Amino acid sequence: MNQHAAANYLRTKVLTATPEQLQLMLYDGAIRFTEQARTAVAEKKYDVSYDLLTKAQRIILELQVTLKHKVAPDVCAKLSGLYNFMYRKLVEANTSHEDKAFEDALQLMRYQRETWVLLMQKISQTKAAAVARTLDMPAPNARMEASISFHG
C-alpha cells in the first residue's frame, strides 16, 4: 500500500470512528510511538526517539485535556493523575533514555488500553440489551454468545 492510500485509509478510519474507537486509537498510537522510541534509543537514534516520544506525549496530553471533569469529577481526577504520571515518564524517557521510564509508561498505557477495551465491550452489551428490549427479544448473554457458530 502506498503512503497516499495509507493516509486516506487512516483519515477515513478516524472520520468514521465512534468516540470510543477514537479513544482506543489514541491509546494504540501512544503505545506504538513509545515502543518505536524505545527501539530507536536501543539503536542510539536519539533524534528519532525524541520525535516519537514527543508524539506519544502529545497523545497523552490530548487525553488529559479532553477529560470532562464536570461529568465525572472523581473518575477524571484519577485519570488525570494517571495521565500526568504517564506524561512525566515519557519526558523522563526522552531525557534519560532509561528503559525503566519506558517500561513504567508502557505498562500503564497498556493497562489503560485493556481497561478501555473492556469498557467498550460492556457498553456494546448494554446497547445490545437495550435494543433487544425494544424488540421484545431476550437480552444477549454469555451463553447465547458462546452458542453462536460461524461454521457452515
Secondary structure, DSSP 8 states (H G I E B T S, - for coil): --HHHHHHHHHHHHHH--HHHHHHHHHHHHHHHHHHHHHHHHTT-HHHHHHHHHHHHHHHHHHHHT--TTT-HHHHHHHHHHHHHHHHHHHHHHHH--HHHHHHHHHHHHHHHHHHHHHHHHHHHHHHHHHHHHTT-----HHHHHH-----
